[in-house]
Amino acid sequence: MIGIGIDLGGTSIKSALVDSKKGILKQFSVPTEANKGKDFLLNRLIEVVEHAKKEAPEAPVGVGIGAPGIISLDRKTVSNPPNLLGWDVVPLADVIEKGTRLPCRVENDANLAALGSARFGAGKDYEHFVMVTLGTGVGGGIIFNKNLFRGATGGAGELGHVMIDYNGPQSNSPTQGGIEAYIGQRFLSRYAADRLRQNTSNELFLRFKDHLEDLEPVDLFNAAKEGNAVAKDILRWAGEKLGFAIVNYVHTLDIRTIVVSGGVSRAGDFILAPAREAALSRMMDPFKKGFDILFETLGNDIALLGAGSLAMEISK
């Protein structure tokens, strides 16, 4: 069985042919060009699906789309997605079905990362786990009994907005002190720049002093691997914040396995080890049994695998 998976991003539209057993067979990418408006982008999505259909070795069973914004419970409508010009409430699945004659469903992109991990990745051997995506922002998805838990209206899993300090910094929501405000990529980079300004002899500061705004978590990771003490300390700080948030997830859901993915997570144990340590230091004893934090090794493919999995589950 083959499904078409699509990851609708602000910069590019990635698509893939996903086999139920083999995973990604082929993948493609085109620029989003969201500045050209809603109608242009909807037509582009139809073209992307049609191209994938032509490349498929057998007829695809459906289309799954990972999208930003709020997704309706029936997985057909996207509301107010950021970075997509002219989109307010769009019946995206119906538009794709009409244009391609394939059944289509839409889901939050972080939720699809969780589904992809459950079907193909680090989470495939677990009945229940929480996926935390560490990228530009912080997102997540909850897998319970091998399926996505979506809440009462489809909005469950906004893990980046779980507060660890109600007087803390602001991110992209009314929530103050949400974990995203600490370890979302641009927020972590801002914190790192402030720390480096206090350590002007540090090699990382000397490398970026004229353009600190370009400093990214991958630069911290590379410096930490080379033994840079300040970079290690910044990543440890980030890992501890993540651990505090994870305590809330575990105490609320009674799910002990955490799978971490996304660009910031590539710092590996420079972040994950202090996250484990911080979580265990504040977790109630009964919840510690079986607790673990895993790194998702499939990288950016995980969301496409989840979108393709969603396409294959439409008819179930």
HELIX and SHEET records of a PDB file:
HELIX    1   1 ALA A   34  LYS A   36  5                                   3    
HELIX    2   2 LYS A   38  GLU A   55  1                                  18    
HELIX    3   3 LEU A   92  THR A  100  1                                   9    
HELIX    4   4 ASP A  109  PHE A  120  1                                  12    
HELIX    5   5 LEU A  159  HIS A  161  5                                   3    
HELIX    6   6 GLU A  180  ILE A  183  1                                   4    
HELIX    7   7 GLN A  185  ARG A  197  1                                  13    
HELIX    8   8 GLU A  203  PHE A  208  1                                   6    
HELIX    9   9 LEU A  212  ASP A  214  5                                   3    
HELIX   10  10 PRO A  217  LYS A  225  1                                   9    
HELIX   11  11 ALA A  229  LEU A  253  1                                  25    
HELIX   12  12 GLY A  263  ALA A  267  5                                   5    
HELIX   13  13 ASP A  269  ARG A  282  1                                  14    
HELIX   14  14 ASP A  285  PHE A  287  5                                   3    
HELIX   15  15 ASP A  301  GLU A  313  1                                  13    
SHEET    1   A 5 GLY A  23  PRO A  31  0                                        
SHEET    2   A 5 SER A  12  ASP A  19 -1                                        
SHEET    3   A 5 ILE A   2  LEU A   8 -1                                        
SHEET    4   A 5 VAL A  63  ALA A  67  1                                        
SHEET    5   A 5 CYS A 104  ASN A 108  1                                        
SHEET    1   B 3 ILE A  70  ILE A  71  0                                        
SHEET    2   B 3 VAL A  78  SER A  79 -1                                        
SHEET    3   B 3 VAL A  89  VAL A  90 -1                                        
SHEET    1   C 5 ASN A 147  PHE A 149  0                                        
SHEET    2   C 5 VAL A 138  PHE A 144 -1                                        
SHEET    3   C 5 PHE A 129  LEU A 134 -1                                        
SHEET    4   C 5 THR A 257  SER A 261  1                                        
SHEET    5   C 5 ASP A 292  PHE A 295  1                                        
END                                                                             
